[in-house]
Amino acid sequence: MVWEQNSTVIAMMTQEVEGEKIKCQRYWPSILGTTTMANERLRLALLRMQQLKGFVVRVMALEDIQTGEVRHISHLNFTAWPDHDTPSHPEDLLTFISYMRHIRRSGPVITHCSAGIGRSGTLICIDVVLGLISQDLEFDISDLVRCMRLQRHGMVQTEGQYVFCYQVVLYVLTHLQAEEQKAQPGLPQ
């Protein structure tokens, strides 16, 4: 999928193991400089790894061994999100999304968690709404989630995750309003 879609970013919203349960099988090399075969045609090498606040960045080279073509992939592993729950603060997730958007060069961001609907759906919903806000377009979170659920059943899995979408948007809009008021000192605060 990464190769086919020419994606340069993978957003992994789970840890490999949570509460003694396997949530995601490791599909990347764990040691710098080592490679693993993704399939009979693609080889994956871990080039760099960096721990940031709330997430890990892995830079990998994905090589088509038949043609020799190499593509660089950024694997972003958000670590501050418990399963069936929400992050305690929106700031870490907003930093993650900002970083994700900044480094994306082509193709869609490939997003996954354990089931592919809860944390992944919440991230996608928030990312779409942030894009609409940045373009000063109208949005309706409930309509967006309904549309997402038509494409994949169960997106934004829990009530808490649904509420978190609103909390993050409220946080962003409140901060944008405060910045606007600072830029225009004559307006009442």
Secondary structure, 3 states (H helix, E strand, C coil): CHHHHCCCEEEECCCCEECCEECCCCCCCCCCCCEEECCCCEEEEEEEEEEECCEEEEEEEEEECCCCCEEEEEEEEECCCCCCCCCCCHHHHHHHHHHHHHHCCCCCCEEECCCCCCHHHHHHHHHHHHHHHHCCCCCCHHHHHHHHHHHCCCCCCCHHHHHHHHHHHHHHHHHHHHHHHHHCCCCCC
